[in-house]
Amino acid sequence: MALDMGWIALDARWIALDAGWPALEAGGLALDAGWPALDAGGLALVIGWIALDAGGLALVIGWIALDAGGLALDAEQHSLNERGGVLDAG
């Protein structure tokens, strides 16, 4: 009788093990599906940083252009002052 009970317990363990494999495989499939999403998210983050860097670069270029325009305006004012003229603001 004890031997029969041992076999029943062993069978129950095998049944539980057999039931666990599909859950393990489903977890693996979910993990496999998650990696592309993680990769896509990382790629979107990299693209976002590149866009942010490009925006910052455009801002720096804009400031340089603004400074150059101010220097050109100062040079023109200086030139006109030497000739006795006045630079019209309009």
C-alpha positions in Angstrom: 0.0 0.0 0.0 2.8 2.4 0.8 4.4 1.5 -2.5 1.2 2.4 -4.3 1.0 5.7 -2.5 4.5 6.5 -3.6 3.7 5.7 -7.2 0.6 7.9 -7.0 2.7 10.8 -5.6 5.3 10.3 -8.3 2.6 10.3 -11.0 1.2 13.5 -9.5 4.7 15.1 -9.7 5.0 14.1 -13.3 1.5 15.6 -14.1 2.5 18.8 -12.4 5.8 18.9 -14.3 3.9 18.3 -17.6 1.5 21.1 -16.7 4.4 23.4 -16.0 6.2 23.1 -19.4 3.5 25.0 -21.4 3.6 27.8 -18.8 7.4 27.9 -19.2 7.1 27.9 -23.0 4.5 30.7 -22.8 6.9 32.8 -20.6 9.7 32.2 -23.2 7.4 33.3 -26.0 6.4 36.4 -24.1 10.1 37.2 -23.5 10.8 36.6 -27.2 8.0 39.0 -28.1 9.2 41.6 -25.6 12.8 41.9 -27.0 11.7 43.6 -30.3 9.6 46.0 -28.3 12.6 46.8 -26.1 14.8 47.2 -29.2 12.2 49.5 -30.8 12.0 51.6 -27.6 15.8 51.9 -27.5 15.9 52.9 -31.1 13.2 55.5 -30.5 15.3 56.9 -27.6 18.4 57.1 -29.8 16.5 58.8 -32.6 15.0 61.2 -30.0 18.5 62.1 -28.7 19.8 62.7 -32.2 16.8 65.0 -32.9 17.5 66.8 -29.6 21.2 67.2 -30.6 20.2 68.5 -34.0 17.8 71.0 -32.4 20.6 72.1 -30.1 23.0 72.4 -33.0 20.4 74.5 -35.0 20.0 76.7 -31.9 23.8 77.3 -31.7 23.9 78.0 -35.5 21.0 80.5 -35.1 22.9 82.3 -32.3 26.0 82.4 -34.4 24.0 83.9 -37.3 22.4 86.4 -34.9 25.8 87.4 -33.6 27.1 87.7 -37.1 24.2 89.9 -38.1 24.8 92.1 -35.0 28.4 92.4 -35.9 27.6 93.3 -39.5 25.1 95.9 -38.2 27.7 97.4 -35.8 30.3 97.5 -38.7 27.8 99.3 -40.9 26.9 101.8 -38.1 30.6 102.4 -37.6 31.2 102.9 -41.3 28.3 105.4 -41.5 29.5 107.2 -38.4 32.9 107.7 -40.0 31.2 109.2 -43.1 28.9 111.3 -41.0 25.7 109.4 -41.8 23.1 107.7 -39.6 22.0 104.1 -40.0 18.2 104.1 -40.4 16.6 101.5 -38.1 13.7 101.0 -40.4 
